[in-house]
Amino acid sequence: MRVSLKQFTMESGSATSSKEVALLKLSPEPGAEPPVSADTPVQEILFKPPELPGITDKRAKKDSGVVLTFAMSDPHVAIRMQRAVRDVYALYGEAGWSPLMDAIAGDPMRLWKLKGEPSLMTGPYLTSEAPLRRKLRDHFFEEQGRLEEVLAQARSSVEKVAVRVARERLTESQKQVLREAKRYLSLRDKDDRTAAAALESSATWPLSGSDIVPLATAVLRIDEARKPLRQAKETYEKNARPVREKRVAYFVDQHANLYPEDITAQDIVDLLEEAERAFPDTQEMLQAQQDIAEREAELAAFVAAEAVAFPILYRMWDIPLAGAIRQALAEHRPTNDVQARRALDSSPDFRKAVLTSLRRTWEAATECLRRLEEQELVVWRYSPLIVEAAQRLAVPRERSNDGRSTNGCANSRER
């Protein structure tokens, strides 16, 4: 059985996002609802969802009400309210509970009906003190309290797993930094403790690692791959410059018509918007913007491919080093790898970029681990940790040989 909605239907579990599965599954599913007799009292409420980011049309906001129909006999109303509270939470989080309570206790006919349009509600409207409304309100608070207890337990479980995930990620990050340091610095034959001490010191280490030349070559390849993006940006600037000049002239002209003492920040914003409407982006500008987006995507894919072999590039790919590398190689004209490493080590910019990237990554991972152990690191601020923790807690649904759904506990393991 479902909560009947006139604009859409929220079935139990169907509205649950992947992020919420692990949380909601920690509490039992609502029981099956018995058939509703023809003479069962029915109550409709108009639920106005909380405003979602990005919706600016006022009419769209006003017209977003959803009618929920409740059969008011026990246990129908308890089961339906349980599902309504959970579905609202799955869609809007705890921010959805206040509008749901407003719908139960308030007067949606007076608050949200659009002038000149028929009401969404077809049944009789009851005041907030009517017995049926009080019954809905009591069941709402009962289910809200029950779900809040479940969520508190779920948050505790998710937080513990998220802390474990963070510790694993940070420890692996430290190991990766040590591997990278041994590849590029004169640390190849050193143990991890020596390499860590080198990263924690301010001493300068020569770029004599076996992979420093391939790293420099990768930086040069990225610089070559960046050329189409540079050209696209230059094309955009060439086409945008005349339009900007016209907008500035329009703004200055219109601004002169305003009294200085009466000008507000909103006036400035309005004038800027007027200037853009008066002189919109040309077709050439729009095409150049599309070209820039495509070139940026291509460059990001290229950098990611290079970083598979050289993870340090994630930290230094955007540093302008190609000129310094080419200059060092041109000055020394190396004929073998040993000479090439010496040439690269002679470049202060390249050596600084490599050492700084390694040390900052090591320092960041070490500091986060320290804060994690001292419970100063709030894992809820890092959505990737929470998402992975929720995924680890989720119980996969599997199909047995006879087609029945199982919870997969016998074969599941924590990833």
C-alpha positions, 0 to 999 in steps of 0.5 A, spaced: 500 500 500 502 506 498 501 514 500 496 516 495 499 523 492 495 527 486 501 529 483 506 523 484 506 517 488 512 515 493 512 508 495 515 505 501 523 505 499 522 507 492 524 514 493 530 512 497 537 515 494 543 510 494 546 515 500 540 513 504 539 506 503 544 504 509 540 509 514 533 507 512 534 499 512 537 500 519 529 500 522 524 495 520 520 496 514 512 498 515 507 492 516 502 491 510 496 495 510 490 491 511 484 493 506 480 500 507 473 499 508 468 504 504 466 508 510 473 509 513 474 517 514 479 520 509 483 526 511 487 530 505 493 534 507 497 539 502 504 538 503 509 543 500 516 541 499 522 545 502 525 549 496 530 546 492 536 550 490 536 552 483 529 554 483 528 561 482 521 561 479 516 564 484 510 560 481 514 554 480 515 554 488 508 556 489 505 550 485 509 545 488 504 542 493 503 535 493 496 532 496 497 526 501 491 522 502 490 518 509 485 513 511 484 515 518 482 508 521 487 504 525 492 501 523 492 505 516 494 512 519 500 509 523 502 505 517 501 511 512 504 516 516 510 512 518 511 511 510 510 519 509 515 521 514 520 516 511 519 518 504 519 525 506 526 524 509 529 520 504 527 526 499 529 532 503 532 530 509 530 532 516 528 539 512 522 536 510 519 534 516 517 541 518 513 543 512 510 536 513 508 538 520 505 545 517 501 541 512 498 537 518 497 543 523 496 549 518 491 551 513 494 549 506 488 552 502 489 559 505 497 559 504 498 556 498 492 556 493 493 560 487 489 565 486 483 564 480 485 556 480 481 550 483 484 547 489 488 541 489 484 538 495 477 535 493 475 532 500 473 536 506 478 541 510 479 540 517 482 545 522 488 543 526 484 542 532 479 537 529 480 530 532 482 527 525 488 532 525 490 531 532 490 524 530 495 525 524 499 530 528 500 524 534 502 519 529 507 524 526 510 526 532 511 518 534 514 516 527 518 522 527 521 520 534 522 513 532 526 515 526 530 520 529 532 515 534 534 510 528 538 516 525 542 517 531 544 510 531 545 510 524 549 516 524 554 513 530 555 507 525 556 511 519 561 516 523 565 510 526 566 507 519 567 513 516 573 514 521 576 507 519 575 509 511 579 516 513 584 512 516 585 507 511 585 513 505 590 517 509 595 511 511 595 509 504 596 517 502 602 517 506 605 510 503 604 513 496 608 519 498 614 515 500 614 511 494 613 517 490 619 521 494 624 515 493 622 515 485 624 522 484 629 524 490 636 521 492 632 516 496 631 510 492 635 505 497 632 508 503 627 505 508 621 509 509 623 512 516 629 515 512 624 518 507 619 520 512 624 524 515 627 527 509 620 530 507 619 533 514 625 536 514 627 543 510 633 540 507 634 540 499 634 533 496 637 532 489 633 530 484 637 524 482 631 519 482 631 514 477 624 516 474 625 524 475 627 524 467 620 521 465 616 525 470 619 531 466 617 528 460 610 527 462 610 535 464 612 537 457 607 532 454 601 536 458 604 542 456 603 540 449 596 537 450 594 544 453 595 548 447 588 547 444 585 550 450 590 556 450 588 557 443 580 556 445 581 561 450 585 566 446 579 565 441 574 567 446 578 573 449 578 576 442 571 575 441 569 577 448 573 584 448 568 588 443 562 586 447 565 587 454 567 594 452 560 596 449 557 593 456 562 597 460 560 604 456 553 602 457 554 601 464 557 608 465 552 611 461 546 609 465 550 609 472 551 617 470 543 618 470 543 615 478 544 620 484 550 618 487 547 618 494 541 613 492 545 608 489 545 601 492 548 595 491 542 592 488 542 598 483 549 596 481 547 589 480 541 591 476 545 595 471 550 590 470 544 585 468 541 590 463 548 591 460 549 584 459 542 583 456 543 589 451 549 586 449 549 579 450 554 574 448 555 573 441 554 566 437 562 566 436 563 567 444 558 561 445 562 557 440 568 559 444 565 557 450 563 550 448 570 549 445 573 551 452 569 546 455 571 541 451 578 542 451 578 542 458 575 536 459 580 533 454 586 536 458 583 533 464 583 526 461 590 527 459 592 529 465 589 523 469 592 518 464 599 521 465 598 521 473 596 513 473 604 513 472 606 519 476 601 520 481 605 527 483 602 530 477 595 531 481 599 536 485 604 539 480 600 539 473 598 546 473 604 549 475 608 552 469 614 548 469 615 546 461 619 553 460 624 551 466 625 544 464 626 546 457 631 551 459 635 546 463 635 541 458 637 546 453 643 549 457 646 542 459 645 538 453 645 532 456 646 525 452 644 520 457 639 519 463 645 521 468 646 528 465 639 529 464 638 528 472 643 533 473 640 538 468 633 537 471 636 538 478 639 544 476 633 548 475 630 551 482 623 551 479 623 544 477 626 542 484 622 546 488 615 544 485 617 536 486 619 537 493 614 542 495 608 537 492 611 531 496 612 535 502 605 538 502 602 532 501 605 528 506 604 534 511 597 534 510 596 527 510 600 527 517 596 532 520 589 529 518 591 523 521 593 527 528 587 530 528 583 524 526 586 520 532 585 526 537 578 527 534 579 534 532 577 531 524 570 532 523 568 526 518 562 529 516 565 535 512 568 530 507 562 527 503 566 522 500 568 519 506 560 519 508 558 516 501 563 510 502 562 509 509 554 508 507 556 503 502 560 499 506 554 499 511 549 497 506 546 490 505 546 488 498 540 485 495 541 478 491 537 473 487 537 466 489 536 461 484 529 460 485 528 468 484 527 470 491 530 476 494 535 475 499 539 480 504 545 477 501 548 477 508 551 470 508 555 472 502 557 479 503 563 482 506 565 489 508 569 492 502 
